Amino acid sequence: MFKKLTTTIALLAVTWTMTFAMSLDTEEIEAANNLAEQWIINNHINNPENYNLTDSVLRQEIAAVARWVAKLDKKDECDNIFDDLSATNPNTWACINVEVLVDNDLISKNTNFRPEDKITKSETLWMLIKAIWFDYEYDTTNSKNWQEQIVDYAAEMDIIEAFTDYDTEATRWWVFKVADVTIKKDIEIKIEKWVYSDEAM
């Protein structure tokens, strides 16, 4: 009886893993693997279910990804510039990732950072596009709000397809895909500039 039960549980586990893998888009897993190979996220290439691609993303997590994308080093110590972020609150790694983004003008210094709040799709776009050092600036004279402007810009750059559900929580797979495409777009732009300058010579 025990052996049958163990076998049944093992079969269910295998079936669940296979079903999970089949339910995920190949591009989503590939994007996660690409980031993992660059040490931007933890490597789960052999077990893609551990990427937890359907989970939401916290603001402190996207800050860490943005820092990696921006190729910035973590701060040596936290200066406590946010009221809700310190060297130990809510953990020991968030502050030194977040504050370096402020120091490099990639995010604004507000009273609170809300590290454990879930991040929205528009907020994700803003942080990643700023982190890649694209030539983007919010236009205060434009009648469109910051969310519309950042989505328009990202759509024009072929990073995403335009969307209007700005406040929808970003899932891990969406963040990984956007980050992966943003990095590839940056490389593409640099290659085009190099080719153009080489031809000009």
C-alpha positions in Angstrom: 0.0 0.0 0.0 2.8 2.4 1.0 4.7 1.6 -2.2 1.6 2.3 -4.3 1.0 5.6 -2.6 4.7 6.6 -3.1 4.5 5.7 -6.7 1.3 7.6 -7.2 2.7 10.7 -5.5 5.8 10.5 -7.7 3.7 10.2 -10.9 1.6 13.1 -9.9 4.7 15.2 -9.3 6.1 14.3 -12.7 2.8 15.0 -14.3 2.5 18.4 -12.6 6.0 19.4 -13.7 5.3 18.4 -17.3 2.0 20.2 -17.3 3.6 23.3 -15.8 6.4 23.3 -18.4 3.9 22.8 -21.2 1.7 25.7 -20.0 4.6 28.2 -20.1 5.4 29.9 -23.4 8.8 28.9 -24.7 9.8 32.6 -25.1 9.0 33.2 -21.4 11.3 30.5 -20.3 14.0 31.5 -22.8 13.9 35.1 -21.5 14.3 33.9 -18.0 17.2 31.6 -19.0 18.9 34.5 -20.9 18.8 36.7 -17.8 20.0 33.8 -15.7 23.0 33.3 -18.0 23.9 36.9 -17.4 23.6 36.5 -13.6 20.7 39.0 -13.5 18.4 36.4 -11.9 18.9 33.1 -10.1 19.7 30.3 -12.6 16.9 27.7 -12.8 17.6 26.5 -16.4 17.3 22.9 -15.4 14.1 23.5 -13.4 12.2 26.3 -15.1 9.2 25.9 -12.7 11.5 27.4 -10.0 11.4 30.7 -11.9 7.8 31.1 -10.5 6.9 32.9 -13.7 3.3 33.5 -12.9 4.0 35.1 -9.5 3.8 38.9 -9.0 7.0 40.9 -8.5 7.9 43.1 -5.6 9.3 46.6 -6.0 12.6 45.6 -4.2 13.0 42.7 -6.7 12.6 44.8 -9.8 15.1 47.3 -8.3 17.7 44.5 -8.0 17.0 43.5 -11.6 17.3 47.2 -12.8 20.6 47.6 -11.0 22.0 44.5 -12.8 20.6 45.8 -16.1 22.2 49.2 -15.5 25.5 47.5 -14.7 25.8 49.2 -11.4 27.5 47.9 -8.3 25.6 47.6 -5.1 26.3 50.2 -2.5 28.7 49.3 0.3 26.3 50.5 2.9 22.8 51.9 3.2 22.3 55.6 3.8 18.7 55.2 4.9 17.3 57.8 2.4 13.9 56.1 2.5 11.9 55.9 5.7 10.8 52.3 5.0 14.2 51.0 3.8 17.3 50.4 5.9 20.2 48.0 6.1 18.0 45.4 7.8 14.5 46.4 6.9 12.7 44.7 5.2 15.9 42.6 4.6 19.6 43.0 4.2 19.8 43.3 0.4 17.1 45.6 -0.8 18.5 49.0 0.4 21.9 48.6 -1.2 20.2 47.8 -4.5 17.6 50.5 -4.4 19.7 53.4 -3.2 22.2 53.0 -6.0 19.4 53.7 -8.4 18.6 56.9 -6.7 22.3 57.9 -6.6 22.4 57.5 -10.4 19.1 59.4 -11.1 17.3 56.2 -12.2 14.5 56.6 -9.7 13.3 59.5 -7.6 13.9 60.0 -3.9 10.5 60.0 -2.2 9.7 59.6 1.5 9.0 55.8 1.0 10.1 53.3 -1.5 7.4 50.6 -0.6 9.9 47.7 -1.2 7.4 44.9 -0.5 4.6 46.4 -2.6 3.8 44.6 -5.9 5.1 46.5 -8.9 2.9 47.5 -11.9 3.6 47.0 -15.5 4.1 50.7 -16.2 6.4 51.0 -13.1 8.4 48.1 -14.4 8.8 49.7 -17.8 10.0 52.9 -16.3 12.7 51.3 -14.2 14.0 49.1 -16.9 14.1 51.7 -19.6 15.8 54.2 -17.3 18.2 51.4 -16.2 19.3 50.6 -19.8 20.3 54.3 -20.2 18.0 54.8 -23.2 17.5 58.4 -24.2 14.1 58.8 -22.6 12.8 61.8 -20.7 9.3 62.4 -19.3 7.8 65.4 -21.2 6.0 67.6 -18.6 4.4 69.6 -21.5 2.8 66.5 -23.0 -0.9 66.1 -22.1 -0.3 62.3 -21.6 0.6 61.1 -18.1 3.9 59.4 -17.3 2.3 55.9 -17.8 1.1 56.7 -21.3 4.3 58.3 -22.3 6.5 55.4 -21.1 4.3 52.8 -22.8 4.3 54.8 -26.0 8.0 55.0 -25.9 8.5 51.3 -25.2 6.1 50.4 -28.0 7.9 52.7 -30.5 11.1 51.0 -29.5 9.5 47.6 -30.2 10.2 46.5 -26.6 6.5 45.8 -25.9 3.1 45.9 -27.5 1.2 48.9 -26.3 -1.2 48.4 -23.4 -3.5 50.5 -21.3 -3.8 48.4 -18.1 -1.1 50.5 -16.6 -1.8 49.6 -13.0 -2.0 45.8 -13.6 0.6 43.9 -11.4 3.6 42.7 -13.4 4.2 39.0 -13.3 7.7 37.6 -13.2 7.5 36.2 -16.8 6.4 39.7 -18.0 9.3 41.4 -16.2 11.8 38.8 -17.5 10.6 39.2 -21.1 10.7 43.0 -21.0 14.2 43.0 -19.4 15.4 40.5 -22.0 14.0 42.5 -24.9 15.3 45.8 -23.5 18.9 44.4 -23.2 18.7 43.0 -26.7 17.4 46.3 -28.1 20.2 48.2 -26.4 22.8 45.9 -28.1 21.0 46.3 -31.4 21.2 50.1 -31.1 24.8 50.0 -30.2 25.6 47.8 -33.2 23.7 50.1 -35.6 25.6 53.1 -34.2 28.9 51.3 -34.6 28.1 50.2 -38.2 26.9 53.8 -39.1 30.1 55.4 -37.6 32.3 52.8 -39.4 30.6 53.5 -42.7 31.0 57.3 -42.2 34.7 56.8 -41.8 
